């Protein structure tokens, strides 16, 4: 299982990756995701990164979409096969 979370604070967008796969390299995934846009790193099962919004010249929504695309690509997941998340629904 893998998780990607993100949020903005002031003029930065922050990303966090977690996995329960002990053989994973979340740091390498983060570095590939954020390449050319910001700084990121980590190790094994955890990683983090940040992008300066002003320097990137991109809007948060645009970056969110791009980072999710890159994340799924690194994991070999076809985005078309994913189901949309309904914020009003329960995961139970």
N, C-alpha and C positions, 0 to 999 in steps of 0.2 A: 504494500500500500504506500502511496505517495500523496503528499499534501503540499499545495502551493497556496500561500496567503500573501496579500499585499495591502498596503495602505499608504496614505500620504500624510506628511507632516511638514508644515511650512513649504519650502520649495524643493522637497525631496520625496521620492517615491521609494518605499522600502519593500523588499521581497524576502520571504522566508520559505524554506523547503524543509520538510521533515519526511522521513521514511522509516518503516519498521524492518526494512531489508538490511540485514547486517553485512551483506556483501556489496552494498551500494556505495557510490561515491557522489553524494549530494553536492559536494563542493565543485566537482567537475561539471555537473549538470548546471549549477548556478553560473559558473564562469562562462560556459558556452551560451547560456541564455542571455546574459547581460553584456556579452562581448560588444565592444564598440559604443556602448551607451553609458556604462557606469562601472562600478567596482563591486566585486562579489567574491565569495569564497566560502570555505567550510571544509568539512571532512565527513567521511562515513555517512552517518545518518542525519546530519544537520548542516544547513547552509543559510547564508544570508547575503543580501546585496542591496545597493542603493543607486538610484539615478537622480542626478540633479535635473529637475524639470526645466529650469531656465536654460541651462547649458544644452540640454537635449533638443530644445525647441519643439517638444511634443506635449500633447495634452495627456492627462492621466488616463482617460478612457482609451486613447490610442495605445499608450504604453501597456496598459492592462491586457488589451487584446493581443498585442505583439508578444508579450512575455508568456501569456498562456499558450499561444501558438508554438513558441520556441520550446517551452516546457514539455508540451505533449509530443513535439517532434523528437526531442531528446529521449523521451521514454518509449518512442515507437508507437504512440497511440494515434489512431485515426480520429481526428476531431469530429468527423461526420458520424461516427458510431456512438457518440456520447449523447446522453439524454439531458435535456435542459433541467436546471435546478429551479424549482418553484419555491420561492422564499416563504410562501404561506403554507407549505406542506410539511408534514412530519416525515422524518426518515425512519420511523419505526415500522 
